Amino acid sequence: MRAYFSEIFARSGPPRTVPAELSFCFATGTTARMRALDCGLIEVGRAADFVIMDQAQHSPGKNILESIQLGDLPGVGMTIIDGIIRTQRSRNTPPAGKVPEIVLGH
């Protein structure tokens, strides 16, 4: 895994930038595995905590990854903690382009 990250940094020339999709890896599954955490991965028996994000409204990028690479914040549409919806549409980030829909009875 470390060799892969070194290769990415070696190819990315000055200024050193991290691709948006790799930054999500740093913040989720990679961290969970390296620190033996009960989060960051979707597996049976792990914490059911999720942040549902999309490209922020009016962002110049074509999708969420491109928008983040351009420096925009993601639009947070919902947070789920312990399997329970705790918040919808963040007041602290730009609105998400697509807002998650709650479907009851499924």
Stockholm file with secondary structure:
# STOCKHOLM 1.0

chainA/1-106         MRAYFSEIFARSGPPRTVPAELSFCFATGTTARMRALDCGLIEVGRAADFVIMDQAQHSPGKNILESIQLGDLPGVGMTIIDGIIRTQRSRNTPPAGKVPEIVLGH
#=GR chainA/1-106 SS CHHHHHHHHHHTCSSCCCCHHHHHHHHTHHHHHHHTCSCSSCCTTSCCCEEEEECBTTCSSSSHHHHHHTTCCCEEEEEEETTEEEEESCSSSCCBSSCCCCCTTC
#=GC SS_cons         CHHHHHHHHHHTCSSCCCCHHHHHHHHTHHHHHHHTCSCSSCCTTSCCCEEEEECBTTCSSSSHHHHHHTTCCCEEEEEEETTEEEEESCSSSCCBSSCCCCCTTC
//
